[in-house]
């Protein structure tokens, strides 16, 4: 019973680590190349949209990595 719960927690933490790394990989091109998003209007340009998207993905990626590594006790 306890070993099954432990294995589920380890599998969940591994998925969190992998998902965090994927979010960080996704945030890198949006941070470097902000012209990949179209301009909505003259006030909100593509640089503002991509900076918020990359900030969101970076934040979520780092949080998932910290929580995942915290559960792994690394």
C-alpha positions as a Markdown table, in Angstrom:
| # | Residue | x | y | z |
|---|---|---|---|---|
| 1 | Unk | 0.0 | 0.0 | 0.0 |
| 2 | Unk | 2.7 | 2.5 | 1.0 |
| 3 | Unk | 5.0 | 1.4 | -1.8 |
| 4 | Unk | 2.3 | 2.0 | -4.4 |
| 5 | Unk | 1.7 | 5.5 | -3.1 |
| 6 | Unk | 5.4 | 6.2 | -3.1 |
| 7 | Unk | 5.7 | 5.1 | -6.7 |
| 8 | Unk | 2.8 | 7.3 | -7.7 |
| 9 | Unk | 4.5 | 10.3 | -6.0 |
| 10 | Unk | 7.8 | 9.6 | -7.7 |
| 11 | Unk | 6.1 | 9.3 | -11.1 |
| 12 | Unk | 4.2 | 12.5 | -10.5 |
| 13 | Unk | 7.4 | 14.4 | -9.5 |
| 14 | Unk | 9.2 | 13.1 | -12.6 |
| 15 | Unk | 6.3 | 14.3 | -14.8 |
| 16 | Unk | 6.5 | 17.7 | -13.1 |
| 17 | Unk | 10.3 | 18.0 | -13.8 |
| 18 | Unk | 9.8 | 17.0 | -17.4 |
| 19 | Unk | 6.9 | 19.4 | -17.8 |
| 20 | Unk | 8.9 | 22.2 | -16.2 |
| 21 | Unk | 11.8 | 21.7 | -18.6 |
| 22 | Unk | 9.4 | 21.7 | -21.5 |
| 23 | Unk | 7.9 | 25.0 | -20.4 |
| 24 | Unk | 11.4 | 26.5 | -20.1 |
| 25 | Unk | 12.3 | 25.3 | -23.6 |
| 26 | Unk | 9.1 | 26.8 | -24.9 |
| 27 | Unk | 9.7 | 30.1 | -23.2 |
| 28 | Unk | 13.2 | 30.5 | -24.7 |
| 29 | Unk | 12.2 | 31.2 | -28.4 |
| 30 | Unk | 9.3 | 33.5 | -27.3 |
| 31 | Unk | 11.8 | 35.4 | -25.2 |
| 32 | Unk | 14.5 | 35.7 | -28.0 |
| 33 | Unk | 12.3 | 36.1 | -31.0 |
| 34 | Unk | 9.4 | 38.4 | -30.2 |
| 35 | Unk | 8.3 | 38.8 | -33.8 |
| 36 | Unk | 6.7 | 35.4 | -33.9 |
| 37 | Unk | 3.4 | 36.9 | -32.6 |
| 38 | Unk | 1.2 | 39.2 | -34.7 |
| 39 | Unk | 0.5 | 42.7 | -33.6 |
| 40 | Unk | -2.9 | 43.1 | -32.0 |
| 41 | Unk | -3.0 | 46.9 | -32.2 |
| 42 | Unk | -0.7 | 49.8 | -32.0 |
| 43 | Unk | -0.7 | 49.9 | -28.2 |
| 44 | Unk | -0.1 | 46.2 | -27.7 |
| 45 | Unk | 2.8 | 45.1 | -29.9 |
| 46 | Unk | 4.2 | 41.6 | -30.4 |
| 47 | Unk | 7.1 | 42.4 | -28.0 |
| 48 | Unk | 4.6 | 42.9 | -25.1 |
| 49 | Unk | 2.6 | 39.8 | -25.8 |
| 50 | Unk | 5.6 | 37.5 | -26.2 |
| 51 | Unk | 7.3 | 38.9 | -23.1 |
| 52 | Unk | 4.2 | 38.1 | -21.0 |
| 53 | Unk | 4.0 | 34.6 | -22.5 |
| 54 | Unk | 7.7 | 33.9 | -22.0 |
| 55 | Unk | 7.4 | 35.3 | -18.4 |
| 56 | Unk | 4.4 | 33.0 | -17.7 |
| 57 | Unk | 6.1 | 29.9 | -19.2 |
| 58 | Unk | 9.3 | 30.6 | -17.3 |
| 59 | Unk | 7.6 | 31.2 | -14.0 |
| 60 | Unk | 5.5 | 28.0 | -14.4 |
| 61 | Unk | 8.5 | 26.0 | -15.5 |
| 62 | Unk | 10.6 | 27.1 | -12.6 |
| 63 | Unk | 7.8 | 26.4 | -10.1 |
| 64 | Unk | 7.3 | 22.9 | -11.6 |
| 65 | Unk | 11.0 | 22.2 | -11.4 |
| 66 | Unk | 11.3 | 23.4 | -7.8 |
| 67 | Unk | 8.2 | 21.4 | -6.7 |
| 68 | Unk | 9.3 | 18.3 | -8.6 |
| 69 | Unk | 12.9 | 18.4 | -7.3 |
| 70 | Unk | 11.5 | 19.1 | -3.8 |
| 71 | Unk | 9.4 | 15.9 | -4.0 |
| 72 | Unk | 12.4 | 14.0 | -5.3 |
| 73 | Unk | 14.5 | 15.3 | -2.3 |
| 74 | Unk | 17.3 | 16.4 | -4.6 |
